[in-house]
Amino acid sequence: MKAITYLNYGPPDVLQVEDVSKPVAGDDEVLIKVRAAEATKSDCEMRSFKFAVKWFWLPVHG
């Protein structure tokens, strides 16, 4: 089966179409065939490593 993979962060050029072996579902798993998928703005930001990391404070009650 075909898969789009990347090994490094960067522009769309880092994406590669590769032939990979079809996974085998275990006894307590299912295998789902995906016919289409999308790439969102968040996906592109993660791949380019230009996403904003927001730190937040969670109050701890003890």
N, C-alpha and C positions, 0 to 999 in steps of 0.2 A: 504494500500500500504506500501511498505518497504522504509525506509529512513536510511541513514547512518548519525549519529549524534555524537557530542562530547560536553561535558560540561566543560572540562578542557584542557589546553594546555598540550602537551606531545608527547610521542612516538605513533606509530600506535595502541598500546593497548587501547588508549583512545577512539578509534572509536567504535561505537556500532550500530548494525543493529536493528532498532525498527519498529514496526507496527504503522503507523500514519494514521489518517483519510484523505481521499482524499479531497483536497481543492475544493471549489466551486467557479467558475468564476462569477464575478459580471457582471452587464449589460454592462459595458464598458471594460471588460477584456476577455482574452482568456485563456484556459487551454491547455497546450501542453504536450503530453505524451513523456517522455524521455526514450529511450530504453537502452542507454549506456552513460556513462560519464567517463571522465578521471581525474586522479589526477596528477598534474604537480609538478615540483620541488618547485615552488612558493607556491602551496597549502600545501605541506609538511612543508615548512619553516614557513608559517603562523601558522599552527597547533602546531608546536614545539616551536613557539615564538622565533625563532632564525633568524629572518629577519633583514636586515640592514635598519635603518631609515636614509634617506639622507635628510639633511636640505639644502635648496637652497635659494638663494637671488633673489628676483624679484624686479627690480628697479621700483620705483613709480614716475611717471611723473605728476607733478601737475601744 
